[in-house]
Amino acid sequence: MRQLPNPRNLLSQQTRTSGIKAAFHQIETPAYIFDLKLLKDNLQFLEQLAKKLDVKIIFAQKSYSLYSTYPLISKYLSGSTASGLYEAQLAREEFPGEIHVYSPAYKTDDVIKLLEFVDYIYFNSFSQWQKYLVLINQAKKSGRKIQVGLRVNPEYSETEHDIYNPAGRYSRLGITAQAFEQGVAEYGLEGIDGLHFHALCEENANSLANVLTNFENKFSPYIEKMTWLNFGGGHLFTRADYQVELLAEILHDFRLKYPNQTIYFEPGEAISLDTGFLVCEVLDIVQNEVNIAIVDTSATCHMPDVLEMPYTPRVFLLDEKYSEEGYYIEAEAINDEALINKEFIKDNNVFRLGAPTCLAGDIIGNYKFPRPLQQQDRLVFCDMALYAHVKTNTFNGMPLPNLVTLQSAENYKVERQATYFDFKNRLGNMTLRQD
């Protein structure tokens, strides 16, 4: 077997903090910081992996949409995939390569616009495909080379959180085997070029193997008729423990049965894993049984996965006195159950981090720091390039973080400066008139 790239060698996985540099002391907070060196390293790995495995890897914009970095990403990946019209338009404007789009349901006006420029369009049901078949055929007659796919539901997933489980009970995402059989009986498959499934979330190759077995068991009569297959997203290729050798074995065995289909993967998180940070500042310290640090960022506004998953992000305190690196030292996360332990409650270095919003549950987590926190201390949250900036909101008029790219240890660029109008323009753009 050809030697495969090893995700353990990625810069982002060797220390997972190599992007925290001196510039973090200078940047206005709150700010998302994207380390271009780490991003490029991930992309080079994915490019090598795609070549070794003879697959196409396309970029899922839903987890990461900082389009100032799209020219860099497009150098290494085959194209992009969108979840609707706006993401597809962004790809058209900023991301060279194939454009794929999938939505559980489309509006007619959106389909008319999409068919002008997308290369692949996926439907979530036979009825949606049939509804837009005339428009698709018209676009093809005009010279557009459009590939059409159907998303199927393998009816199996190992995703633990129901909110992120595309193949969970009652899922609206993808066509079940029974519905697919009925659709084929009624409409056939002429005009369908590929099948798509997506049933993973931050998972490894062993999970893909199990999903793929179910996909084959339920849809094997149709696979040979396809030109391509899309194995979806959720493959955390760039995590240090990802089983690249197992992935190669899975694809080898699959191709023995289906040698003629192009295989796509559309990861989102694997592209930007551990390449981004959110830097904030401590505004005040209050006491209510435990020490509480109020910071100028918010879980509900700036990192909603903290509340949705939920999970507690890694946090670093920027303090030259407490770090051999001269820039940072990591805090120890403490769960809510452990916090009631008297040992932690009395520890002056233990702090509960909360936002300046009015939502009582806007808590980021509990941490033990190397020293007591003070006003104007800077904290850095890790792994904030994915599913963070794309989910931001302005609840309570909370300012959005600035978007910053880190070019080198000292050199950074503010790609977007947050302003009051980010909040106002979301609520309308009207001039009030007095009668």
Secondary structure, 3 states (H helix, E strand, C coil): CCCCCCHHHCHHHHCCCCCCCHHHHCCCCCEEEEEHHHHHHHHHHHHHHHHHHCCEEEEEHHHCCCHHHHHHHHCCCCEEEECCHHHHHHHHHHCCCEEEEECCCCCHHHHHHHCCCCCEEEECCHHHHHHCHHHHHHHHHCCCCCEEEEEECCCCCCCCCHHHCCCCCCCCCCECHHHHHHHHHHHCCCCCCEEECCCCCCECHHHHHHHHHHHHHHHHHHHCCCCEEECCCCECCCCCCCCHHHHHHHHHHHHHHCCCCEEEECCCHHHHCCCEEEEEEEEEEEECCCEEEEECCCHHHHCCHHHHCCCCCCEEECCHHHCCCCCCEECEEECHHHHCCHHHHCCCCEEEEECCCCCCCCEEEEEECCCCCCCCCEEEEECCCCCCHHHCCCHHHCCCCEEEEECCCCCEEEEECCCHHHHHCCCCCCCCCCC
